[in-house]
Amino acid sequence: MTKLNDFVRGRYTALLKDAPVRLRAEHWQKRFDGDRAGAVLTALRMAAAGGRQGPEEDIYACYPMKSYFDRQGFEEMLTRRDVISFDVFDTLLLRRVDKPTDVFSLMEKEAGKPGFARDRVASERQAREKKFAEKGTGEVTIDDIYRMPAMEAYGMPEALIERELSAERRVCYANPVMPGILERLRITGRTVIVTSDMYLPGDFIRELLESAGYHGIEKYFVSGDCGAGKGSGLFDAVRRYADGGSIVHIGDNFAGDVFPLRGSDITPIHYLAGGKKRKGEKN
């Protein structure tokens, strides 16, 4: 049964990745509305579509408003809000690898240390379990991860952390559609912040974003620094910072960036990348 569940989950994930972007948006709308039957039907339609049907523009979906925006409409909507929050990875920044864990495989290959990627993944899981048992939260820092026993065989924590940060610097780059949007927000006087579920320190995320050409970001809310994730209090910190102002949050992950804000005073915007931009390829 476990193998069957893994197979079904894998096929579903592939459908969400490969289906036409507007059909994916319709599917997530059903999920947001709690329409399980409708979500199943759109999943079947995604399977029948058989993958992307040519290059498409990015879509910015606001499920509470049941609206989809192109870039121009998206920018105009944002300029009417006081505080604009962006997710970081797969939204403002892209990576030159297929999966985030491929960064660990790259480190393993460069160091010639077989098993490093596997143990790095296991150490993060164990660090989260330990933190939850001790403090009731699964949010960890990169230092927590590299001080787990499984990492002892690979070197000192400080050196391993620097290697991972170096690898992230090399694989991360700006999503080409986003710098112009943030620049317009800056010019129009909007307050731009970032909100990220991430074990990397906020200062390092700031470094990555500034190196990628993002400037004028006023505040960084990072789960590892704050000890709370998007689903467990991080957005409460954003509300306090906004001090009664209207807030919109933009991110690519439905489970992390959109669904936790269902029924919230923060408007969630689901960023659905069209064409091949998510991999940094040219259309």
GUPA-613034 format. One record per residue: residue number from 1; residue in one letter; x, y, z of N, C-alpha, C in turn. Coordinates in steps of 0.001 Angstrom, whole numbers, plus 524288, in hexadecimal, padded with zeros to 5 digits. Atoms other than C-alpha are relative to their C-alpha. Example, Ala and Ser with C-alpha at 12.3 -4.5 7.8 and 13.67 -1.06 7.14 Angstrom:
2
REC   pos   code      nu      nv      nw     cau     cav     caw      cu      cv      cw
REC     1      A   8037A   7FB5A   80000   8300C   7EE6C   81E78   80384   804B0   80000
REC     2      S   7FCCC   7FB5A   7FFC4   83566   7FBDC   81BE4   7FCFE   80442   802DA
//
This chain:
283
REC   pos   code      nu      nv      nw     cau     cav     caw      cu      cv      cw
REC     1      M   80338   7FB4B   80000   80000   80000   80000   80362   804F2   80000
REC     2      T   7FC87   7FB75   7FFD8   80B33   80956   8031C   80231   80136   7FA9F
REC     3      K   7FDE3   7FF31   80540   8111A   80741   7F5A7   7FBDA   80240   7FC62
REC     4      L   8043A   7FDEF   80336   803E0   809C1   7EF6A   7FF0A   805B9   8013A
REC     5      N   800BA   7FA88   7FE7E   80227   8164F   7F735   80458   80370   7FDDE
REC     6      D   7FB96   7FD03   80209   80FC2   81ACE   7F351   7FF88   800B8   7FA1A
REC     7      F   8009F   7FFAD   805AE   80CD9   817CF   7E50F   7FBD6   80407   7FE91
REC     8      V   80440   7FC50   80118   7FFF4   81F49   7E537   801BA   8058C   80133
REC     9      R   7FE21   7FACC   7FE8F   8063E   82ABD   7EC47   803E1   80214   7FBF1
REC    10      G   7FC3A   7FE6E   803F1   81149   82AEA   7E266   7FD73   80195   7FAE8
REC    11      R   802BA   7FEA9   804D9   8080B   82AE9   7D6DF   7FD0C   8052C   8008B
REC    12      Y   802E0   7FB29   7FF06   7FFE8   835BE   7DCF7   803B8   804A7   7FFDE
REC    13      T   7FC19   7FBD7   80009   80C0D   83DF7   7DF35   801B7   8013D   7FA6D
REC    14      A   7FE7C   7FF37   80578   80FF8   83BEA   7D10A   7FBC5   802E8   7FD00
REC    15      L   8044F   7FD4C   8029D   80286   84041   7CC84   8001B   805D4   80147
REC    16      L   7FFF6   7FA84   7FE66   80371   84CD0   7D45B   80485   802FB   7FD87
REC    17      K   7FB72   7FD7D   80253   810C4   84F92   7CE8E   7FF59   800C2   7FA26
REC    18      D   7FFF1   80019   805AF   80DAC   84C84   7C05F   7FB07   801E2   7FD59
REC    19      A   804EC   7FE70   80274   7FF7E   8504D   7BE2E   8001E   805BB   7FE58
REC    20      P   8005D   7FA7A   8017D   7FC12   85D0E   7B72D   7FEDF   80365   804BD
REC    21      V   8001F   7FCD4   7FB48   7FD3C   86826   7C0D3   7FA7A   801B9   8016D
REC    22      R   80558   7FE51   7FEBA   7EF1B   86CBB   7BFC3   7FCCB   7FB82   8023C
REC    23      L   802B5   80483   7FDD8   7EA3B   85F0A   7C266   801D3   7FEF1   8058D
REC    24      R   7FE12   80085   7FAA5   7F30B   85E42   7CE48   7FD70   80408   80392
REC    25      A   8027C   7FBE8   7FCE1   7ED66   86B26   7D306   7FA61   7FE80   80155
REC    26      E   80560   801AA   7FF05   7DFAB   865CA   7D19F   7FFDE   7FBAE   80422
REC    27      H   7FFBB   80444   7FC38   7E38E   85997   7D946   800E8   8021B   80583
REC    28      W   7FEDE   7FDD8   7FAD8   7E956   8617B   7E47A   7FB67   80336   8020A
REC    29      Q   804AB   7FD29   7FE53   7DD26   86A0E   7E4B2   7FC20   7FC48   80291
REC    30      K   80385   803E5   7FDB0   7D50C   85DE4   7E732   80200   7FE3D   80551
REC    31      R   7FDBA   80199   7FB09   7DE62   859BE   7F1E8   7FF27   8043E   80426
REC    32      F   800A2   7FB9A   7FC60   7DDA3   86736   7F823   7FA5F   8006A   801E1
REC    33      D   8058D   7FFA3   7FEB4   7CEC4   866FB   7F7D2   7FE0E   7FB4B   80317
REC    34      G   801B6   804B3   7FD4E   7CE6D   8598B   7FE27   7FC96   7FC83   7FCAC
REC    35      D   80321   8031B   803AF   7C7F0   853C4   7F204   80321   7FB34   7FE5F
REC    36      R   7FCCE   804A4   8010A   7CDEA   8462E   7F272   7FE92   7FD63   7FAD7
REC    37      A   801AA   80272   804E7   7C5C2   840D2   7E74F   80207   8031D   7FB5A
REC    38      G   7FE06   7FCBB   80440   7C966   84C6A   7DED0   805DA   7FF77   7FF55
REC    39      A   7FA55   800A7   8004D   7D7CE   84AB7   7E23A   80166   7FADE   7FD50
REC    40      V   7FF07   8050C   80287   7D740   83C66   7DE2A   7FEF6   80068   7FA25
REC    41      L   80144   7FF77   8058A   7D0C1   83FF3   7D156   80432   80310   7FD12
REC    42      T   7FBE6   7FD0B   802A0   7DB0B   84A27   7CE2A   8050D   7FCD3   7FFB3
REC    43      A   7FB6C   8036D   8003F   7E5A0   84032   7D181   7FF88   7FC3A   7FB6E
REC    44      L   800DE   8037C   80475   7DF9C   836ED   7C79D   800B2   802F0   7FAD7
REC    45      R   7FF43   7FCDA   804BC   7DF4C   841E9   7BD9C   805C4   80124   7FF1C
REC    46      M   7FA61   7FF35   80092   7EDA9   844A4   7C060   80291   7FB27   7FDBC
REC    47      A   7FDD0   804DC   8020D   7F0B8   8365A   7BDE1   7FEC7   7FF6A   7FA35
REC    48      A   8018A   8006C   80580   7E926   836D7   7B11D   802F9   803E8   7FC9A
REC    49      A   7FD2E   7FC03   80305   7F06A   8433A   7AD02   80564   7FE20   7FE65
REC    50      G   7FB0C   80263   8017A   7FD0F   83B97   7AD18   804AF   80398   7FFF4
REC    51      G   7FB6B   7FC93   7FFAE   8065C   84693   7B0AA   7FEDF   80563   7FDF3
REC    52      R   800A3   7FA9A   801BA   80887   854A1   7ACF0   7FEC6   80039   7FA35
REC    53      Q   80183   7FF53   80577   80289   85947   7A051   80233   80527   7FDFC
REC    54      G   7FD83   7FB4A   801E9   80C54   86360   79BE7   80140   803CC   8045A
REC    55      P   7FE76   7FC33   7FBFD   81268   86EE9   7A330   7FB60   80345   801BE
REC    56      E   80435   7FCD3   7FDD2   80967   87687   7AC1C   80254   80442   80373
REC    57      E   7FE52   7FBCA   7FC88   80A6E   8831E   7B39B   7FF2E   7FE6B   805AD
REC    58      D   800DA   800EC   7FA71   80BB7   88319   7C254   7FA91   801E7   80192
REC    59      I   80519   7FE90   7FDF2   7FEE8   883AF   7C9B4   8008C   800FF   805D5
REC    60      Y   80023   7FEB6   7FA7C   7FC9F   889FC   7D6E8   7FA5B   7FF56   801B5
REC    61      A   8055C   80174   7FEC6   7F086   883B0   7DCBC   7FE85   801B6   80580
REC    62      C   80211   7FE7D   7FAF1   7E8AB   889DA   7E7AF   7FB00   7FCE2   800DB
REC    63      Y   80479   8037E   7FF63   7DFA5   87EEB   7EBF3   7FB8F   80261   80339
REC    64      P   80470   7FD94   7FD3F   7D7DD   886CE   7F612   7FCBF   80385   7FC70
REC    65      M   802BD   7FC8B   803A3   7D47C   8906D   7EB2D   7FE2B   7FD22   7FB20
REC    66      K   8011E   80320   804AA   7D32C   88561   7E129   801BF   802EA   7FB15
REC    67      S   7FDE8   7FCDD   80449   7DBC4   88D9B   7D83C   80570   7FE2D   7FE91
REC    68      Y   7FAD2   8012F   801F6   7E7AF   88B03   7CFC9   8021A   804E0   7FD4B
REC    69      F   7FDB7   7FB3F   8021B   7F10B   895DA   7CBFF   80493   7FEBD   7FC72
REC    70      D   7FB21   7FFFD   802E5   7FB0A   897A6   7C14F   803A7   803CD   802D9
REC    71      R   7FC3D   7FCC3   7FD2C   8071E   89F7D   7C4D2   7FE07   8058B   800DE
REC    72      Q   801BE   7FA9E   7FF6E   8011D   8ACD7   7C255   7FBB9   80069   80423
REC    73      G   80435   7FFE3   7FC2D   7F4D2   8A9E9   7CA04   801F5   7FEDA   8057D
REC    74      F   7FDB1   80162   7FAFE   7FCF9   8A3E8   7D4D8   802AB   804BB   80270
REC    75      E   7FD4F   7FB63   7FDFE   8057A   8B006   7D637   7FC24   80427   801CB
REC    76      E   803DB   7FC00   7FE9A   7F9AA   8B8F8   7D660   7FD38   7FE92   80510
REC    77      M   80290   801B3   7FB36   7F328   8B0E6   7E0F7   80398   800CF   804B4
REC    78      L   7FC5B   7FF77   7FBAA   7FF75   8B10B   7E964   800AA   805A8   801B6
REC    79      T   7FF29   7FA84   7FEA3   800D2   8BFCA   7E8D1   7FB85   8023D   80338
REC    80      R   8045D   7FE43   7FCC1   7F3B6   8C0DB   7EFD5   8004F   7FDD2   8058A
REC    81      R   7FF48   8023A   7FAC5   7F8E9   8B9A0   7FBD6   8045E   802DE   802D7
REC    82      D   7FC13   7FD42   7FCE1   80129   8BEE7   806FD   8050C   7FCE3   80085
REC    83      V   7FB72   80354   7FF18   80A44   8B368   8099B   7FFA9   7FB56   7FC53
REC    84      I   7FFCD   80454   803AF   80E44   8A99F   7FF3B   8043B   7FC3A   801B4
REC    85      S   7FC6E   80411   7FE30   81472   89D01   80402   800FB   7FC1C   7FB9F
REC    86      F   7FE92   803E4   803ED   81BD8   893DA   7FAF6   80292   7FB51   8029B
REC    87      D   7FCF3   804AD   7FEE7   8200A   885E4   7FCDD   8053F   800A0   7FD39
REC    88      V   7FACA   7FF72   80258   82E5B   883FB   7F93D   80112   7FBDB   7FBE3
REC    89      F   7FE41   80417   8039D   831D1   876DE   7F324   7FB87   7FE24   7FC85
REC    90      D   803BD   8014A   8041D   82AAB   87376   7E67E   7FC1A   80461   7FF08
REC    91      T   8031D   7FB59   80111   82496   880FA   7E6DA   803A5   80479   7FE6B
REC    92      L   7FC29   7FBFB   80161   82F16   88B96   7E789   8050B   7FD9F   7FDF9
REC    93      L   7FB33   802A6   8019C   83A82   88239   7E630   7FEC5   7FAA1   7FDB8
REC    94      L   80035   8053E   8023F   83BDE   87631   7DD9E   8054E   7FD68   800DA
REC    95      R   7FB20   802EA   7FF85   84627   86B8A   7DE81   80129   7FD21   7FAE5
REC    96      R   7FE59   802CC   804B1   84DFC   8654E   7D387   80031   7FA18   800F0
REC    97      V   80087   8059B   7FF05   84A11   857D6   7D871   7FA2E   7FEC3   7FFF0
REC    98      D   80582   8017B   8004D   83D70   8502F   7D753   7FD4F   8002F   80548
REC    99      K   80248   80043   7FAC8   83B32   84E6F   7E5FA   803AE   80295   803E8
REC   100      P   7FC95   7FD94   7FC10   8402C   855B8   7F201   80413   7FC38   8022B
REC   101      T   7FC4E   803CC   7FDD5   8467C   8492D   7F70C   8046D   7FEB6   7FC38
REC   102      D   7FBB2   800D4   803B4   84EAA   8489A   7EAA2   804C3   8033E   80183
REC   103      V   7FB90   7FCF1   7FE05   85710   85308   7F136   8037E   7FC80   80355
REC   104      F   7FCF5   80386   7FCB4   85B3B   84878   7FAF3   802E8   7FBFA   7FCAE
REC   105      S   7FD58   803A3   8038D   85E58   83F21   7EFD4   804AE   80290   7FD70
REC   106      L   7FBA3   7FD12   80234   866D8   849A5   7E9CE   80477   80052   803ED
REC   107      M   7FC02   7FFC9   7FBE8   86E17   84B34   7F6BC   802A5   7FAAF   800A9
REC   108      E   7FDDD   8054B   7FF74   86FCE   83C7A   7F7B3   803DD   7FED1   7FB9C
REC   109      K   7FCA2   80102   8047B   8759F   83BAE   7EA1A   8050A   80321   80059
REC   110      E   7FB61   7FCA6   7FFB7   87EE2   8471D   7EC39   803C1   7FE39   8044A
REC   111      A   7FCB3   80199   7FB9B   883CA   841D2   7F944   801C7   7FA54   7FF9A
REC   112      G   7FEB6   80586   80069   8847C   833A2   7F4F0   7FE8B   7FCFE   804E2
REC   113      K   801CB   80274   7FB26   87CB2   82F82   800F1   7FAE8   7FD17   7FF03
REC   114      P   804C8   802FA   80107   8731A   824AA   7FD4E   7FC7C   7FFCF   804D5
REC   115      G   803C0   8003A   7FBBD   866CF   824EE   80584   7FEC0   80539   80274
REC   116      F   800DB   7FAE5   7FD84   867A2   83357   80900   7FA73   80202   7FF0F
REC   117      A   80537   7FDEB   80139   85B01   83742   801FD   7FBCB   7FD33   8031D
REC   118      R   803C8   80315   7FD02   85365   82C3E   8085E   8000E   8018E   805BE
REC   119      D   7FF92   7FEB9   7FA75   8588D   82F90   815D9   7FE6D   805A2   8011D
REC   120      R   8019F   7FA8A   7FF4D   85641   83E1D   813F2   7FA09   80059   8005E
REC   121      V   805BB   80019   7FFD5   847DA   83B84   8111F   7FE24   7FDA6   80528
REC   122      A   80183   80290   7FB19   846F3   83249   81CC5   80100   80388   804B3
REC   123      S   7FEAA   7FC91   7FBA6   84D93   83C1B   825B6   7FC0B   8046A   8009D
REC   124      E   803FB   7FBE8   7FFA6   843CE   846AB   82253   7FAFA   7FDD3   80267
REC   125      R   804AF   8025B   7FDC4   83890   83D84   82549   800A8   7FF17   805DA
REC   126      Q   7FF06   8010C   7FA72   83EB7   83982   8323A   80041   8050A   80332
REC   127      A   7FFB6   7FAF8   7FD3D   8418A   847A5   835D5   7FA8E   80238   800EC
REC   128      R   8055E   7FE13   7FF5B   83351   84B2F   83390   7FD1F   7FCE0   80433
REC   129      E   80285   80346   7FC07   82EB1   83FB5   83BBE   801F4   80175   80571
REC   130      K   7FDB7   7FE8D   7FAF4   83800   84379   846BA   7FDE8   80549   801D6
REC   131      K   801DE   7FACE   7FE92   833DA   851C3   84671   7FA39   7FFD5   80194
REC   132      F   80589   8005A   7FEA6   8258B   84E0D   846A8   7FF45   7FD93   80566
REC   133      A   8005E   8028F   7FAE5   82792   84505   85243   8018F   803B1   8046A
REC   134      E   7FDFE   7FC88   7FBF6   82EF0   84F91   859AF   7FCE0   8050E   8008F
REC   135      K   80257   7FAC3   7FFD8   827C0   85C0A   855E7   7FAB3   80062   7FD5E
REC   136      G   8052C   7FFE5   80265   81B5E   85822   84ECE   7FFCA   8028D   7FAB4
REC   137      T   7FFC5   7FDE5   8054D   81FDA   85D81   841B5   803DB   7FCDE   7FCCC
REC   138      G   7FC73   802E4   80367   82612   856C5   83620   8039D   80380   7FCE9
REC   139      E   7FCBE   7FC5C   802F2   82CFB   862FF   8314C   80599   7FFDE   80210
REC   140      V   7FA8E   8009C   7FE7A   83BBE   86159   83166   8036F   803C7   7FCF8
REC   141      T   7FC0A   7FCF5   802C0   84801   868AF   82D67   803D9   7FC47   7FD6A
REC   142      I   7FC11   80342   80282   852F0   863B9   824DD   803F9   7FE15   803FD
REC   143      D   7FC7C   801A9   7FBD3   85B56   8632D   83114   7FDC1   7FB43   802E2
REC   144      D   80284   80488   7FD89   85172   859E7   83771   800E1   7FB1A   7FCC0
REC   145      I   7FF98   80483   80388   85232   85103   82B93   8057D   7FDB2   80012
REC   146      Y   7FAA7   801F7   80067   860FB   85013   82AEE   80257   7FE5A   80541
REC   147      R   7FE2E   801F1   7FAF2   86238   84D1C   8396A   7FD68   7FACC   8017B
REC   148      M   80230   80527   7FF09   85A96   8407A   83824   80436   7FBD3   7FF54
REC   149      P   7FBE8   8040B   80027   86276   833D1   83A16   80163   7FE12   7FA8C
REC   150      A   7FEF3   80213   80536   86113   82F86   82BE1   803D9   80354   7FCE7
REC   151      M   7FC80   7FC7E   802D5   8692B   83B3D   82786   8059C   7FFE2   8020A
REC   152      E   7FAD0   7FFF4   7FD8E   874D8   8389A   8306E   80434   7FD9A   7FC84
REC   153      A   7FC2B   802B9   80340   87B5E   82FAB   82677   80209   8035F   7FB89
REC   154      Y   7FEA9   7FCF3   804A5   87C47   83A96   81C64   80326   804EB   80130
REC   155      G   7FCCE   7FB7A   7FEC1   8839D   84520   823CD   7FD83   80363   8042E
REC   156      M   801E4   7FC5D   7FC14   881C4   85093   82CFC   7FB24   802DF   7FE03
REC   157      P   804CD   7FD69   801B5   87447   8570E   82CC0   800F2   80529   7FD2F
REC   158      E   7FF13   7FADE   80268   879BB   86484   8298C   801C9   7FF83   7FA59
REC   159      A   7FE05   800B9   80551   880FE   85F8A   81D95   7FBBD   7FDE8   7FC68
REC   160      L   80433   8023F   8032A   8754D   857A5   818C4   7FBE1   8041E   7FEBC
REC   161      I   803CB   7FBCF   800F3   86C3E   8633B   81A61   801F7   803A3   7FBB8
REC   162      E   7FDDE   7FC80   803FA   8754D   86BCC   81264   7FFEB   7FD72   7FA98
REC   163      R   8004E   802C0   80503   875D6   8616A   807C2   7FA7E   8002C   7FDC5
REC   164      E   80568   7FFD3   801EF   8670D   86118   806FA   7FE90   80581   7FE37
REC   165      L   80120   7FAA0   80194   8660C   86FDD   80698   8029D   80141   7FAC3
REC   166      S   7FD39   7FF20   804EE   87030   87015   7FBC3   7FD24   7FD64   7FB7A
REC   167      A   802E4   802C9   8041A   8687B   865FA   7F409   7FB02   802F4   7FE9E
REC   168      E   804C2   7FD0A   80112   85C05   86DF4   7F583   80138   804F6   7FCE4
REC   169      R   7FE8A   7FB50   802F5   86307   87A1B   7F0AA   800AC   7FEB9   7FA35
REC   170      R   7FEDC   8016F   8056C   8670D   872D8   7E45D   7FB2D   7FE58   7FCE9
REC   171      V   8047E   8020C   802F0   859CF   86CFB   7E0F5   7FB65   803CE   7FFD1
REC   172      C   80477   7FC75   7FFC0   850A9   8784C   7E464   8009B   8048F   7FC34
REC   173      Y   80006   7FB6E   8036D   84CE7   88305   7DAD3   7FA87   80254   80003
REC   174      A   804FA   7FD3E   7FFD8   841F7   88CE3   7D936   7FC29   7FDB5   7FC1A
REC   175      N   8043A   80138   8039A   83519   88899   7D371   7FF7B   804AA   7FC49
REC   176      P   7FFCF   7FB7E   80390   8356F   89107   7C717   7FB1A   8035D   7FFEF
REC   177      V   804C6   7FCD6   8003B   82750   8958A   7C88A   7FF4F   8037C   804C7
REC   178      M   8011C   7FD69   7FB0F   828A0   89ADD   7D65E   802D6   80526   80114
REC   179      P   7FD6E   7FB12   7FE9A   832F5   8A5B5   7D753   7FD1A   804DD   7FE28
REC   180      G   802DD   7FB80   801F8   82B01   8AEE8   7CED6   7FB2C   80132   80332
REC   181      I   804AB   7FF47   7FCC5   81EEF   8ACAF   7D71D   80172   8029C   80527
REC   182      L   7FE66   7FDA8   7FB0E   82625   8AFB3   7E3BA   801DE   805A0   7FF45
REC   183      E   7FE34   7FAAE   800F9   82C3D   8BBC4   7DD9F   7FB5D   803B9   7FF82
REC   184      R   8049D   7FCA6   80073   81ED6   8C121   7DA0A   7FD93   800E8   80560
REC   185      L   80223   7FF62   7FABE   81A29   8BE9E   7E7E6   8033E   803DB   8032D
REC   186      R   7FC89   7FC6A   7FD35   825FB   8C5C6   7ED34   7FEF9   805A1   7FE4A
REC   187      I   800DE   7FAC1   80220   82395   8D16B   7E447   7FACC   80246   801E5
REC   188      T   8052A   7FE2A   7FE57   8154E   8D231   7E850   7FF7D   80057   805EE
REC   189      G   80001   7FF44   7FA64   81904   8D227   7F6B2   7FD90   7FBA5   80327
REC   190      R   80230   80464   7FD09   813A8   8C4DC   7FA63   8042E   7FDC2   803AD
REC   191      T   7FC7A   802B3   7FC68   8199F   8BD98   805F4   80084   7FA58   7FE4A
REC   192      V   7FF09   8054E   801D7   81FD6   8B10D   80104   80307   7FCFA   80427
REC   193      I   7FD69   80361   7FC40   82388   8A5FF   80A48   8006C   7FA87   7FDAC
REC   194      V   7FFF6   8057D   8018D   8270E   897AC   808E7   7FE82   7FCAB   804B5
REC   195      T   801C1   803A9   7FC00   82113   88C6D   81086   80141   7FA8B   7FE15
REC   196      S   7FDF4   804EC   80204   827D0   87F4E   80F61   8004A   7FBCD   80430
REC   197      D   7FF0F   804A1   7FCC7   8271D   871D4   81589   8055C   7FDE4   7FE70
REC   198      M   7FABB   80172   8019C   835C2   86F71   8156F   8039C   7FFB6   804AD
REC   199      Y   7FC1F   800B1   7FBDD   840C1   86A8F   81E2A   804BC   80387   7FF2D
REC   200      L   7FBA8   7FC6A   800FE   84A77   873D0   817B3   7FF0B   8051A   802F8
REC   201      P   800BB   7FB20   7FD04   84CE5   88048   81FA3   7FE28   8047F   7FC95
REC   202      G   80218   7FB8C   802D5   84602   88CB1   81BCC   8042A   8035C   7FD83
REC   203      D   7FBCC   7FCCF   80233   852CF   893FF   819BD   80222   7FD9B   7FAFA
REC   204      F   7FE18   8028D   804BB   85709   889D7   80FD2   7FBFD   8007A   7FB99
REC   205      I   8040B   7FF57   80400   849FE   88A79   808B2   80027   80593   7FDE0
REC   206      R   7FF5D   7FA99   801C8   84BB4   89939   8083B   80494   80066   7FC26
REC   207      E   7FB75   7FFFA   80372   8592E   89714   80238   7FEAF   7FDB4   7FAAB
REC   208      L   8017C   80276   804F4   853AA   88DE2   7F7E6   7FC99   8039E   7FCB8
REC   209      L   8039D   7FCA9   802E7   848D6   89745   7F436   802B3   804E6   7FDF7
REC   210      E   7FD44   7FB50   801D5   8518A   8A335   7F386   803D7   7FEB5   7FBAF
REC   211      S   7FC6B   801A8   80424   85B8A   89BC3   7EB69   7FD14   7FEFC   7FAEC
REC   212      A   80336   80114   804A3   85071   89816   7E233   7FD7B   804ED   7FDCE
REC   213      G   801FC   7FB14   8020A   84CD5   8A66D   7E08B   7FB19   8020B   80297
REC   214      Y   8049D   7FE1A   7FD34   841B8   8A801   7EA41   801AD   803F0   8042A
REC   215      H   7FEB1   7FBF0   7FC37   84261   8B499   7F1F0   7FAF8   8027C   80210
REC   216      G   80487   7FD57   7FDC7   83926   8BC0C   7FAD0   7FC63   7FC80   8031C
REC   217      I   80324   8036A   7FCA6   8340B   8B049   80264   800C4   801C8   805A2
REC   218      E   7FF9F   7FD4F   7FAF5   830F8   8B601   80FB7   8004C   7FC62   804BA
REC   219      K   8000F   80373   7FB6F   82F4A   8AA1A   81882   80023   7FA55   7FE2E
REC   220      Y   7FF77   80595   8012D   832AC   89B98   81894   7FDA4   7FCD6   80479
REC   221      F   80253   80395   7FC3A   829F8   891D4   81FA1   80162   7FA77   7FE4C
REC   222      V   7FE01   8052D   8016B   830EA   884A4   81F5B   7FEEC   7FC47   80483
REC   223      S   801DB   80387   7FBE6   82BCA   878E0   826C1   80452   7FE39   803A9
REC   224      G   7FBC1   801BB   7FCA2   8390C   8744E   82BB0   8018D   8041F   803F9
REC   225      D   7FEAF   7FBB6   7FC6D   83BC6   881A4   8319F   7FBA7   800FD   803F4
REC   226      C   80479   7FE90   7FCBD   82E14   883A2   83703   7FE04   7FB85   8035B
REC   227      G   801E4   80476   7FD08   82BC1   875D4   83C15   7FA5C   7FEA6   7FEE8
REC   228      A   80566   8011D   80185   81EA5   87533   8351A   7FFBA   7FFE8   7FA0F
REC   229      G   800A1   80069   8059E   81A6F   87149   82774   7FB1B   802C5   7FE19
REC   230      K   80486   7FD5C   8024C   8102D   87684   81E2A   7FADB   7FDEA   80232
REC   231      G   804C1   8023E   7FDDC   8063D   86D36   823D2   7FFC2   80011   805E7
REC   232      S   7FFD1   8004A   7FA47   80A15   86F54   83201   801C3   80510   80299
REC   233      G   7FF01   7FB11   7FD57   80B5B   87DC2   834F5   80340   803FC   7FD1B
REC   234      L   7FCAE   7FC46   802C7   81478   883F5   82AF6   7FCC9   80477   7FDBD
REC   235      F   80348   7FBDC   80222   8094F   88B5C   82496   7FDE5   8039E   80446
REC   236      D   80187   7FC89   7FBB1   80579   89095   83203   80410   80453   800AE
REC   237      A   7FBDD   7FC13   7FFB4   812AE   8976D   83254   7FF77   803F5   7FB8B
REC   238      V   800DB   7FC84   80474   80FB5   89CFF   824D7   7FB94   803D2   80130
REC   239      R   8046C   7FC96   7FE9D   802B2   8A248   829C9   801AF   8044D   803C6
REC   240      R   7FE39   7FC0F   7FC33   80936   8A8FC   8353C   80348   8042A   7FD4A
REC   241      Y   7FCB2   7FC4E   802D2   81308   8AF27   82C18   7FCAE   803B5   7FCAB
REC   242      A   80357   7FCCC   80365   8083D   8B3FA   822EF   7FCD8   803F6   8031F
REC   243      D   8028C   7FC43   7FC79   80196   8BA92   82E95   7FAD1   801FE   7FDC5
REC   244      G   8052D   7FE95   801E9   7F405   8BA54   828AF   7FFB3   80105   7FA2E
REC   245      G   8000D   7FF27   805A4   7F810   8BC62   81A84   7FE3F   7FB29   7FD14
REC   246      S   801AF   8046B   80337   7F2D6   8B3D1   80F9F   804C6   7FCF3   7FE1B
REC   247      I   7FB97   80368   8013D   7FB98   8A82A   80C8D   7FE7A   7FC30   7FBB5
REC   248      V   80090   8042B   803D6   7FD22   89F41   800D9   804FE   7FCD3   80017
REC   249      H   7FB72   80375   80015   80632   8936E   8007E   7FFFC   7FCE2   7FAF6
REC   250      I   7FF6E   802BC   80501   80B55   88D5F   7F3E1   803D3   7FB80   800A5
REC   251      G   7FC7B   80477   7FFC5   8111D   87FBD   7F30F   7FE51   7FBAD   7FC58
REC   252      D   8010C   80435   803C5   811F9   873A9   7EA89   7FD99   7FB2A   8027C
REC   253      N   8017C   804DD   7FD6D   80E8C   86969   7F4C8   7FA83   8006F   80240
REC   254      F   8056E   7FFAF   7FE3C   80003   86714   7F6C1   7FF8A   7FEB9   805C9
REC   255      A   80076   801B8   7FA95   801C5   85FE2   803A7   8026A   803DE   803CE
REC   256      G   7FD54   7FC7C   7FC70   80B11   869E5   80974   7FE78   805AF   7FF74
REC   257      D   800D3   7FA6D   80100   807A3   876DA   8031C   7FA4F   80195   7FF67
REC   258      V   80565   7FEA3   8015A   7F933   87617   7FFF1   7FC15   7FDE1   803F0
REC   259      F   80415   8025B   7FCCB   7F11B   86C83   807C9   8000E   801DF   805AC
REC   260      P   80013   7FE14   7FA95   7F5B2   87122   81555   7FD5F   8054C   800A2
REC   261      L   8025B   7FACD   7FFC1   7F012   87E88   811E1   7FA41   7FFF5   7FE6F
REC   262      R   8058B   80074   80145   7E28F   87964   80E7E   7FCC1   80272   80461
REC   263      G   80330   7FD54   7FC24   7D8B7   8822C   8155A   802EF   8040F   80329
REC   264      S   7FCAB   7FC6B   7FD1A   7E3BB   88B1D   819BB   7FF4D   80598   7FE0E
REC   265      D   7FFE8   7FA8D   801AE   7E513   899E0   81941   804A2   80112   7FC67
REC   266      I   7FBC2   7FF97   803CB   7F16D   8977D   8111F   7FE3B   7FD69   7FAF4
REC   267      T   801B3   80222   804FE   7EE34   89592   802C8   80451   7FCA5   7FD9C
REC   268      P   7FC00   8034F   8026C   7F57F   889D3   7FD06   7FFB3   80036   7FA0C
REC   269      I   7FF9E   8003C   805B5   7FA20   88A13   7EEE8   80374   7FB5C   7FE9A
REC   270      H   7FD1C   804A4   8019A   7FE5E   87D48   7E8C1   802E4   80134   7FAF0
REC   271      Y   7FCD9   7FF0E   804B3   80992   87F1D   7DF3B   800A8   7FADC   7FD0D
REC   272      L   7FFA1   804A0   80358   80852   87531   7D43D   8032A   8016B   7FB2F
REC   273      A   7FC85   7FEAF   8045A   813A9   875CD   7CAC5   7FE68   7FD07   7FB22
REC   274      G   80147   80276   804F2   81056   8732C   7BC9A   804DC   7FEE3   7FCD1
REC   275      G   7FB9B   80134   8036E   818F5   86E32   7B1A2   8043B   7FD07   802D2
REC   276      K   7FB8F   802BB   7FDB8   8268B   86A29   7B613   80316   80372   803B4
REC   277      K   7FD10   7FC36   7FCEC   82A45   875AA   7BEA4   801C9   7FDD2   80532
REC   278      R   7FE96   8020E   7FAED   82AAD   86DA0   7CB18   8056D   7FD89   7FFF0
REC   279      K   7FADC   8026E   80066   836F1   866E0   7C609   80409   803B9   7FDB4
REC   280      G   7FC57   7FC28   80207   83D1A   8732C   7C0E7   80114   7FF6B   7FA34
REC   281      E   7FF23   800C1   8058F   83BA9   86EFB   7B2D2   7FD41   80449   7FCF4
REC   282      K   80267   7FC1C   8034D   83824   877FC   7A7C5   7FB46   7FDA4   7FD45
REC   283      N   8049F   801DB   802CA   82A96   876F7   7A1C6   80103   7FFFF   7FA21
//
